[in-house]
Amino acid sequence: MRTFAVIGLGRFGTAVAETLVANGQEVLAIDIDPDKVEQIGDLVTHAVQCDATDERALKAIGIDNVDVAVVSIGEAIEASVLVVMTCMELGVPEVIAKSGTVKQGKVLEKIGVHRVVYPERESAMRLAHALATPNQLEHLELVKGVGVVEMPVPPRYVGMLLRETQIRTHYNVNVAAVVRSHGLDPRVPLNEQDRVNFIPSPDDLLREGDILLLIGHEHDLARFQEEQ
Ligand code: ATP
């Protein structure tokens, strides 16, 4: 289990802390505002009120013992930069910072933060992506430019073996898994584990209602979806 610090308990920081706790992780929650600390106090492992721009205060509460720090202290660039730098200087192995703007994100990247997240931009992009590709059930960016897409088997592939579809050759995307809607006998419901075929073989038959999990470069995935 890893330990996390969440610094800044606005809506984003609070949601991160709550979800980490719900996933059984240890969370140290920090905010300069005593009310925020009190509100989250019962939920997280430790909640501490301190000014995170103060290096000595951060050290005193043991920030150097956490594995990951999530910095989400709002729009003030100066404070974010200072807190990120302090966490890195104190040896936190992974520092993630929330940014509202690309400009702020660039500054944070320049000073070496491990990851910048842009919650509003990212959720807007996810929504727009979903609206633009209604067939797509799920889209996840794994690393920059490479993603996973979940979508129903396009009608033109129904009844084909995986190798006959030539999806990999034609589109440079890999079918990482096939989620079955039903077994060979459609009247018999599949149990949950048998539903996901995560080592699909070239001889697997694609059937109506199956769902494909595709992995590839975003532009290849987009082309695949457009051409169905
Ligand atoms: P959202 O609410 O959508 O996450 P936001 O990041 O702008 O937006 P704010 O509501 O501004 O969030 O919350 C930032 C939090 O960070 C506030 O709770 C604020 O008290 C806290 N904060 C700001 N400066 C410091 C600091 N120097 N040290 C610790 N906490 C801070």
Boltz pocket constraint, residues with backbone or C-beta under 6 A from the ligand:
constraints:
  - pocket:
      binder: B
      contacts: [[A, 7], [A, 8], [A, 9], [A, 10], [A, 11], [A, 12], [A, 13], [A, 30], [A, 31], [A, 32], [A, 33], [A, 36], [A, 50], [A, 51], [A, 52], [A, 53], [A, 72], [A, 73], [A, 74], [A, 75], [A, 79]]
      max_distance: 6.0
